[in-house]
Amino acid sequence: MSDSSRQAHPRWADARKLAEHLGASVPTIYRQVGAGRLPPPVYVTPSAPRWDLNEVDRFLEATRARPVEAKAARRTAKLAMAG
């Protein structure tokens, strides 16, 4: 079976549904997109942004830092600031 045949069909959601899915507010969704922490929406029409929930979940899983890695990154940043 090829990778493309194993992928789930898109589960499209508007900003409100995505916010519910992530436990966040709609403004937070747009802030996270602007900061690169969420993938940008697909505009099915100029005023209808939609996100594929499968893609969002994959994106978050790929960018999620492990606790040890996150702690090391914070320590490195703190040491760099201390000079």
N, C-alpha and C positions, 0 to 999 in steps of 0.2 A: 504494500500500500504506500503511495507517495505521500510526502508531507502535505501537499495541497489538499489531498482527499481526506486527511485526518483533521484538518483545521475545521473548527466549528463555524457555522454560519454566523454572519454578523448579527449582533444584538444591538440595534440602534437605540440611542437614548438622547433626549434633549437635555439641556443644562439642568433642568429641575430633577429629572430622573437620575442623571449622573450624580448630582449633589446628594440625592437620597442614597444611591448606591455606595457613595464614599463617606456618608455621614458628615457632609459639609454643607455650606450655604452656596447659593448660585454665584454671588460675588467672589467667593473663595475659589470656585472652579475657574473663573476667568483670570483671577490673579495667578493661580497655579499654572495655567496655560501660558500666560505672559512671562512667567519666570522659568518656563521650560520644565516644570515638574509634572505636567500632564501633556499628552499629545494634543496638537491642535484639532479642532473639529473639522468635519467634512461638511461643506455647505451644500445641501441638497437643493436649496434655492437661496438667493441672496440674504434672506432673513430667517433661514431655518438651519442653524448649525446642529449637527448631530455627531455623537461619538459612538464608536463601536465599543461596547463594554468589554468584549474579549480583548481588543487592542489595548484599552486602558489598563486592564488587569495585567497583561503581559508587560506593558511599559513600566508599571509600578513595580512588578516583580524584578524586572531587569535593572531598575535603578535603585532598588532598596539596598541600603548598606547593611551589612551584618553589624551587630553591636560592637564587636571588637574593632572592626574597620572604622566605624564611626568614631569610636573613642580615640583611636590612633590619629585620625584626621583632625579631631578637635585639639588634641595635645600638640600636634605639629603646628597648627595654626596659632595656638596660644604661645608656643615657644618662639615662633617667627615674629609675633607682635612684641614679645618681650625684648627682642633684639639681640 
